[in-house]
């Protein structure tokens, strides 16, 4: 790239006086090419910068998630739901008419609209509720502390990507016995 720019600069330095291409002077063509190269460079740089979304890890620092890597239900979503949600949203207790034990149960439409709208976190009732501040009515989880920014971003990205929830054992949720978060 550097040598191309240098070549363009040397050509603009006067060696092409009187040269014409399709009715335009060669200098105009070279100026256009130089501008085009600059635009391509800026677009490439911006696409590299925006190819990673930044997530907060809760303590003010950030971690990058490559946008090409899909959120994994089993390693990212399932642990959040098992640790923070399924103890109140299961087969024995289905608070708010939400049962998170399986995809079929979780994706049932409630009387107040769907909990999950694949591709649309803003229309997904669950996402709207978990992002509410602790003191707002309907905030989830209702006890303990709110989900971290990273957990919220992970859920949002997962729903945006289509909320892929596997069937069978991989998609079955169990409440964890680790209740440390409730005492914070």
MIDOSE-1310 file (N, C-alpha, C; in nm, 2 decimals, decimal comma, always signed):
residues 184
xxxx	+0,08/-0,12/+0,00/+0,00/+0,00/+0,00/+0,09/+0,12/+0,00; +0,19/+0,12/+0,08/+0,28/+0,24/+0,09/+0,34/+0,27/-0,05; +0,39/+0,16/-0,11/+0,46/+0,19/-0,24/+0,36/+0,24/-0,35; +0,23/+0,20/-0,34/+0,13/+0,25/-0,43/+0,11/+0,40/-0,41
xxxx	+0,10/+0,44/-0,29/+0,08/+0,58/-0,26/+0,20/+0,66/-0,30; +0,32/+0,61/-0,28/+0,44/+0,68/-0,32/+0,45/+0,69/-0,47; +0,40/+0,58/-0,54/+0,40/+0,59/-0,69/+0,30/+0,69/-0,74; +0,18/+0,70/-0,67/+0,09/+0,80/-0,71/+0,14/+0,94/-0,69
xxxx	+0,21/+0,96/-0,57/+0,26/+1,09/-0,54/+0,37/+1,13/-0,65; +0,46/+1,03/-0,68/+0,56/+1,07/-0,78/+0,50/+1,10/-0,92; +0,39/+1,03/-0,95/+0,33/+1,05/-1,08/+0,26/+1,19/-1,08; +0,21/+1,23/-0,97/+0,15/+1,36/-0,95/+0,26/+1,47/-0,96
xxxx	+0,38/+1,44/-0,94/+0,49/+1,54/-0,93/+0,52/+1,60/-1,06; +0,45/+1,58/-1,17/+0,47/+1,65/-1,29/+0,51/+1,56/-1,41; +0,53/+1,43/-1,39/+0,56/+1,35/-1,50/+0,45/+1,32/-1,60; +0,33/+1,36/-1,56/+0,21/+1,33/-1,64/+0,15/+1,45/-1,70
xxxx	+0,22/+1,56/-1,70/+0,16/+1,69/-1,76/+0,12/+1,66/-1,90; +0,00/+1,70/-1,94/-0,05/+1,68/-2,07/-0,11/+1,54/-2,10; -0,09/+1,45/-2,01/-0,15/+1,31/-2,03/-0,30/+1,32/-2,01; -0,37/+1,25/-2,10/-0,52/+1,25/-2,09/-0,57/+1,10/-2,10
xxxx	-0,68/+1,08/-2,02/-0,74/+0,95/-2,02/-0,89/+0,97/-2,03; -0,96/+0,93/-2,13/-1,10/+0,94/-2,14/-1,15/+1,09/-2,12; -1,07/+1,18/-2,18/-1,11/+1,32/-2,17/-1,07/+1,39/-2,04; -1,01/+1,32/-1,94/-0,97/+1,38/-1,82/-0,81/+1,38/-1,81
xxxx	-0,76/+1,47/-1,74/-0,61/+1,47/-1,73/-0,58/+1,35/-1,64; -0,46/+1,30/-1,66/-0,41/+1,19/-1,57/-0,40/+1,23/-1,43; -0,37/+1,36/-1,40/-0,36/+1,41/-1,27/-0,50/+1,39/-1,20; -0,61/+1,42/-1,27/-0,74/+1,41/-1,21/-0,77/+1,26/-1,18
xxxx	-0,73/+1,17/-1,27/-0,75/+1,03/-1,25/-0,67/+0,99/-1,13; -0,55/+1,03/-1,11/-0,46/+0,99/-1,00/-0,52/+1,05/-0,87; -0,57/+1,17/-0,87/-0,64/+1,22/-0,75/-0,75/+1,14/-0,71; -0,83/+1,10/-0,81/-0,95/+1,01/-0,78/-0,90/+0,88/-0,72
xxxx	-0,80/+0,82/-0,78/-0,75/+0,69/-0,73/-0,70/+0,70/-0,59; -0,63/+0,81/-0,56/-0,57/+0,83/-0,43/-0,69/+0,85/-0,33; -0,79/+0,92/-0,36/-0,91/+0,94/-0,27/-0,98/+0,80/-0,25; -0,99/+0,72/-0,36/-1,05/+0,59/-0,35/-0,97/+0,50/-0,26
xxxx	-0,84/+0,50/-0,27/-0,76/+0,42/-0,18/-0,77/+0,46/-0,04; -0,78/+0,59/-0,01/-0,80/+0,64/+0,13/-0,93/+0,60/+0,18; -1,04/+0,60/+0,10/-1,17/+0,56/+0,14/-1,17/+0,41/+0,17; -1,11/+0,33/+0,09/-1,10/+0,18/+0,11/-1,03/+0,15/+0,24
xxxx	-0,92/+0,23/+0,26/-0,84/+0,21/+0,38/-0,93/+0,24/+0,51; -1,00/+0,35/+0,50/-1,08/+0,39/+0,62/-1,19/+0,29/+0,64; -1,26/+0,24/+0,53/-1,36/+0,14/+0,55/-1,31/+0,01/+0,61; -1,19/-0,03/+0,56/-1,13/-0,15/+0,61/-1,09/-0,14/+0,76
xxxx	-1,04/-0,02/+0,80/-1,01/+0,00/+0,94/-1,13/+0,00/+1,02; -1,24/+0,07/+0,98/-1,37/+0,07/+1,05/-1,43/-0,07/+1,07; -1,42/-0,14/+0,96/-1,48/-0,28/+0,97/-1,40/-0,36/+1,07; -1,27/-0,34/+1,08/-1,19/-0,42/+1,17/-1,23/-0,37/+1,32
xxxx	-1,25/-0,25/+1,33/-1,28/-0,19/+1,47/-1,42/-0,24/+1,51; -1,52/-0,25/+1,42/-1,65/-0,28/+1,45/-1,68/-0,43/+1,44; -1,58/-0,51/+1,41/-1,59/-0,66/+1,40/-1,59/-0,72/+1,54; -1,56/-0,64/+1,64/-1,57/-0,69/+1,78/-1,66/-0,60/+1,86
xxxx	-1,75/-0,66/+1,93/-1,83/-0,58/+2,02/-1,77/-0,58/+2,16; -1,78/-0,48/+2,23/-1,71/-0,47/+2,36/-1,81/-0,50/+2,47; -1,78/-0,58/+2,56/-1,86/-0,62/+2,67/-1,79/-0,58/+2,80; -1,87/-0,53/+2,89/-1,82/-0,50/+3,03/-1,82/-0,63/+3,11
xxxx	-1,71/-0,66/+3,18/-1,71/-0,78/+3,26/-1,76/-0,75/+3,41; -1,82/-0,64/+3,43/-1,88/-0,61/+3,56/-1,79/-0,52/+3,65; -1,66/-0,52/+3,63/-1,57/-0,45/+3,72/-1,51/-0,32/+3,65; -1,58/-0,28/+3,53/-1,53/-0,16/+3,47/-1,44/-0,19/+3,35
xxxx	-1,37/-0,31/+3,35/-1,29/-0,35/+3,24/-1,38/-0,41/+3,13; -1,32/-0,43/+3,01/-1,40/-0,48/+2,90/-1,33/-0,61/+2,84; -1,41/-0,69/+2,78/-1,37/-0,80/+2,71/-1,43/-0,79/+2,57; -1,36/-0,84/+2,47/-1,41/-0,83/+2,33/-1,47/-0,96/+2,30
xxxx	-1,58/-0,96/+2,23/-1,64/-1,07/+2,17/-1,64/-1,06/+2,02; -1,57/-1,14/+1,95/-1,57/-1,13/+1,81/-1,71/-1,15/+1,76; -1,75/-1,06/+1,67/-1,89/-1,07/+1,62/-1,92/-1,19/+1,54; -1,81/-1,25/+1,49/-1,84/-1,37/+1,41/-1,86/-1,50/+1,49
xxxx	-1,83/-1,49/+1,62/-1,85/-1,60/+1,71/-1,99/-1,60/+1,77; -2,07/-1,69/+1,74/-2,21/-1,70/+1,79/-2,20/-1,72/+1,94; -2,30/-1,67/+2,01/-2,32/-1,70/+2,16/-2,36/-1,84/+2,17; -2,29/-1,91/+2,26/-2,32/-2,05/+2,28/-2,43/-2,07/+2,39
xxxx	-2,54/-2,13/+2,36/-2,64/-2,16/+2,47/-2,58/-2,24/+2,58; -2,51/-2,35/+2,55/-2,46/-2,44/+2,65/-2,36/-2,38/+2,75; -2,27/-2,30/+2,69/-2,16/-2,24/+2,77/-2,18/-2,10/+2,83; -2,27/-2,03/+2,76/-2,29/-1,89/+2,80/-2,43/-1,86/+2,86
xxxx	-2,54/-1,90/+2,79/-2,67/-1,87/+2,83/-2,72/-1,97/+2,94; -2,71/-2,09/+2,92/-2,75/-2,19/+3,02/-2,70/-2,16/+3,16; -2,57/-2,14/+3,18/-2,52/-2,11/+3,31/-2,59/-1,98/+3,37; -2,62/-1,88/+3,29/-2,69/-1,76/+3,35/-2,83/-1,80/+3,39
xxxx	-2,90/-1,87/+3,30/-3,04/-1,90/+3,34/-3,05/-2,00/+3,46; -2,95/-2,10/+3,46/-2,95/-2,19/+3,57/-2,92/-2,12/+3,71; -2,82/-2,03/+3,70/-2,78/-1,96/+3,82/-2,87/-1,86/+3,87; -2,94/-1,79/+3,78/-3,01/-1,67/+3,81/-3,16/-1,67/+3,79
xxxx	-3,21/-1,77/+3,72/-3,35/-1,77/+3,67/-3,44/-1,89/+3,70; -3,38/-2,01/+3,68/-3,46/-2,13/+3,67/-3,52/-2,17/+3,81; -3,46/-2,12/+3,92/-3,51/-2,16/+4,05/-3,65/-2,10/+4,07; -3,69/-2,00/+4,00/-3,82/-1,94/+4,02/-3,91/-1,97/+3,89
xxxx	-3,84/-2,01/+3,79/-3,91/-2,03/+3,66/-3,89/-2,17/+3,61; -3,96/-2,27/+3,68/-3,94/-2,41/+3,65/-4,08/-2,48/+3,65; -4,07/-2,62/+3,65/-4,19/-2,70/+3,65/-4,27/-2,69/+3,78; -4,21/-2,66/+3,89/-4,28/-2,66/+4,02/-4,32/-2,52/+4,05
xxxx	-4,24/-2,42/+4,02/-4,28/-2,28/+4,03/-4,26/-2,21/+3,90; -4,36/-2,16/+3,84/-4,35/-2,09/+3,71/-4,39/-1,95/+3,73; -4,31/-1,88/+3,80/-4,34/-1,74/+3,84/-4,36/-1,66/+3,71; -4,46/-1,58/+3,71/-4,49/-1,49/+3,59/-4,53/-1,57/+3,46
xxxx	-4,57/-1,70/+3,48/-4,61/-1,78/+3,37/-4,49/-1,82/+3,28; -4,37/-1,82/+3,34/-4,25/-1,85/+3,26/-4,18/-1,98/+3,32; -4,17/-2,08/+3,23/-4,10/-2,20/+3,27/-3,98/-2,21/+3,18; -3,86/-2,21/+3,24/-3,73/-2,21/+3,17/-3,67/-2,35/+3,16
xxxx	-3,74/-2,46/+3,20/-3,67/-2,59/+3,20/-3,63/-2,64/+3,06; -3,72/-2,61/+2,96/-3,69/-2,65/+2,82/-3,72/-2,54/+2,72; -3,68/-2,55/+2,60/-3,71/-2,45/+2,50/-3,86/-2,44/+2,47; -3,92/-2,56/+2,46/-4,07/-2,56/+2,43/-4,15/-2,49/+2,54
xxxx	-4,11/-2,51/+2,66/-4,18/-2,44/+2,77/-4,15/-2,29/+2,77; -4,02/-2,26/+2,75/-3,98/-2,12/+2,76/-4,04/-2,03/+2,64; -4,06/-2,10/+2,53/-4,10/-2,02/+2,41/-4,25/-2,02/+2,40; -4,33/-2,07/+2,50/-4,47/-2,06/+2,49/-4,51/-1,92/+2,51
xxxx	-4,61/-1,88/+2,44/-4,65/-1,74/+2,45/-4,73/-1,72/+2,58; -4,70/-1,61/+2,65/-4,77/-1,58/+2,77/-4,89/-1,49/+2,73; -4,97/-1,46/+2,83/-5,09/-1,37/+2,81/-5,04/-1,23/+2,78; -4,92/-1,20/+2,82/-4,86/-1,06/+2,80/-4,76/-1,05/+2,68
xxxx	-4,77/-1,15/+2,60/-4,67/-1,15/+2,49/-4,56/-1,25/+2,50; -4,48/-1,27/+2,40/-4,37/-1,37/+2,40/-4,26/-1,33/+2,49; -4,20/-1,43/+2,56/-4,08/-1,40/+2,64/-3,96/-1,39/+2,56; -3,96/-1,47/+2,45/-3,85/-1,47/+2,36/-3,90/-1,45/+2,21
xxxx	-3,84/-1,35/+2,15/-3,87/-1,32/+2,01/-3,73/-1,33/+1,94; -3,70/-1,45/+1,88/-3,57/-1,46/+1,82/-3,54/-1,35/+1,72; -3,43/-1,29/+1,73/-3,38/-1,18/+1,64/-3,42/-1,05/+1,69; -3,50/-1,04/+1,80/-3,55/-0,91/+1,85/-3,54/-0,90/+2,00
xxxx	-3,43/-0,87/+2,06/-3,43/-0,85/+2,21/-3,53/-0,75/+2,26; -3,55/-0,64/+2,19/-3,64/-0,54/+2,24/-3,78/-0,58/+2,24; -3,82/-0,68/+2,16/-3,96/-0,73/+2,17/-3,97/-0,85/+2,26; -3,85/-0,90/+2,31/-3,85/-1,02/+2,40/-3,88/-0,97/+2,54
xxxx	-3,99/-1,02/+2,60/-4,03/-0,98/+2,73/-3,91/-1,01/+2,84; -3,85/-1,12/+2,82/-3,74/-1,16/+2,92/-3,63/-1,06/+2,92; -3,59/-1,01/+2,80/-3,48/-0,92/+2,79/-3,52/-0,78/+2,85; -3,64/-0,74/+2,82/-3,69/-0,61/+2,88/-3,70/-0,62/+3,03
xxxx	-3,73/-0,73/+3,09/-3,74/-0,74/+3,23/-3,60/-0,75/+3,30; -3,51/-0,83/+3,24/-3,38/-0,84/+3,31/-3,29/-0,72/+3,30; -3,32/-0,63/+3,21/-3,24/-0,51/+3,20/-3,30/-0,39/+3,28; -3,41/-0,41/+3,35/-3,47/-0,31/+3,44/-3,38/-0,29/+3,56
xxxx	-3,37/-0,17/+3,61/-3,30/-0,14/+3,74/-3,37/-0,22/+3,85; -3,29/-0,26/+3,95/-3,34/-0,33/+4,07/-3,46/-0,28/+4,13; -3,48/-0,14/+4,13/-3,59/-0,08/+4,20/-3,71/-0,06/+4,12; -3,70/-0,10/+3,99/-3,82/-0,08/+3,90/-3,91/-0,20/+3,91
xxxx	-4,05/-0,18/+3,90/-4,14/-0,29/+3,91/-4,12/-0,38/+3,79; -4,12/-0,51/+3,82/-4,10/-0,61/+3,72/-3,96/-0,65/+3,69; -3,87/-0,59/+3,76/-3,72/-0,62/+3,74/-3,69/-0,76/+3,78; -3,61/-0,82/+3,70/-3,57/-0,96/+3,72/-3,42/-0,97/+3,73
xxxx	-3,36/-1,05/+3,81/-3,43/-1,12/+3,92/-3,48/-1,03/+4,03; -3,59/-1,07/+4,09/-3,65/-0,99/+4,19/-3,57/-0,98/+4,33; -3,49/-1,08/+4,35/-3,40/-1,08/+4,47/-3,26/-1,09/+4,43; -3,17/-1,05/+4,52/-3,03/-1,05/+4,48/-3,00/-0,93/+4,40
xxxx	-2,89/-0,94/+4,32/-2,85/-0,83/+4,24/-2,88/-0,85/+4,10; -2,89/-0,74/+4,02/-2,92/-0,75/+3,88/-2,82/-0,82/+3,80; -2,85/-0,87/+3,68/-2,75/-0,93/+3,60/-2,64/-0,83/+3,56; -2,52/-0,88/+3,54/-2,41/-0,79/+3,51/-2,43/-0,74/+3,36
xxxx	-2,36/-0,63/+3,33/-2,36/-0,58/+3,19/-2,32/-0,69/+3,09; -2,22/-0,77/+3,13/-2,18/-0,88/+3,04/-2,29/-0,98/+3,02; -2,36/-1,02/+3,13/-2,47/-1,11/+3,12/-2,58/-1,06/+3,03; -2,61/-0,93/+3,05/-2,72/-0,87/+2,97/-2,68/-0,86/+2,82
xxxx	-2,55/-0,83/+2,79/-2,51/-0,82/+2,66/-2,51/-0,96/+2,59; -2,47/-1,06/+2,67/-2,47/-1,20/+2,62/-2,61/-1,24/+2,58; -2,70/-1,22/+2,67/-2,84/-1,25/+2,64/-2,90/-1,18/+2,52; -2,87/-1,05/+2,52/-2,91/-0,97/+2,41/-2,86/-1,02/+2,27
xxxx	-2,73/-1,05/+2,27/-2,66/-1,10/+2,15/-2,72/-1,24/+2,11; -2,75/-1,32/+2,21/-2,80/-1,45/+2,18/-2,94/-1,44/+2,12; -3,03/-1,35/+2,17/-3,16/-1,33/+2,12/-3,15/-1,28/+1,98; -3,06/-1,18/+1,96/-3,04/-1,12/+1,83/-3,00/-1,22/+1,73
xxxx	-2,91/-1,32/+1,77/-2,87/-1,42/+1,68/-2,97/-1,53/+1,65; -3,09/-1,52/+1,71/-3,20/-1,62/+1,69/-3,24/-1,70/+1,81; -3,17/-1,68/+1,92/-3,21/-1,75/+2,04/-3,21/-1,90/+2,02; -3,10/-1,95/+1,97/-3,08/-2,10/+1,94/-3,08/-2,17/+2,08
xxxx	-3,17/-2,26/+2,10/-3,18/-2,33/+2,23/-3,19/-2,48/+2,19; -3,09/-2,56/+2,22/-3,09/-2,70/+2,17/-3,20/-2,78/+2,24; -3,24/-2,89/+2,18/-3,34/-2,98/+2,23/-3,26/-3,08/+2,32; -3,33/-3,17/+2,39/-3,27/-3,27/+2,47/-3,20/-3,23/+2,59
xxxx	-3,11/-3,31/+2,63/-3,03/-3,29/+2,76/-2,95/-3,15/+2,75; -2,90/-3,12/+2,64/-2,82/-3,00/+2,62/-2,90/-2,87/+2,65; -3,03/-2,88/+2,62/-3,12/-2,76/+2,64/-3,20/-2,77/+2,77; -3,18/-2,87/+2,85/-3,26/-2,88/+2,98/-3,19/-2,81/+3,09
xxxx	-3,26/-2,72/+3,16/-3,20/-2,64/+3,27/-3,24/-2,70/+3,40; -3,14/-2,69/+3,49/-3,16/-2,73/+3,63/-3,11/-2,62/+3,72; -3,18/-2,59/+3,83/-3,13/-2,48/+3,92/-3,00/-2,53/+3,98; -2,91/-2,43/+4,00/-2,79/-2,46/+4,07/-2,81/-2,46/+4,22
xxxx	-2,72/-2,52/+4,29/-2,73/-2,51/+4,43/-2,65/-2,40/+4,49; -2,57/-2,33/+4,40/-2,49/-2,22/+4,44/-2,57/-2,10/+4,46; -2,60/-2,05/+4,58/-2,69/-1,94/+4,60/-2,61/-1,82/+4,65; -2,48/-1,82/+4,63/-2,40/-1,71/+4,68/-2,44/-1,57/+4,64
xxxx	-2,49/-1,56/+4,51/-2,53/-1,43/+4,46/-2,65/-1,37/+4,53; -2,73/-1,45/+4,60/-2,85/-1,40/+4,67/-2,81/-1,32/+4,80; -2,69/-1,35/+4,85/-2,65/-1,28/+4,98/-2,58/-1,15/+4,95; -2,56/-1,12/+4,83/-2,49/-0,99/+4,80/-2,57/-0,87/+4,81
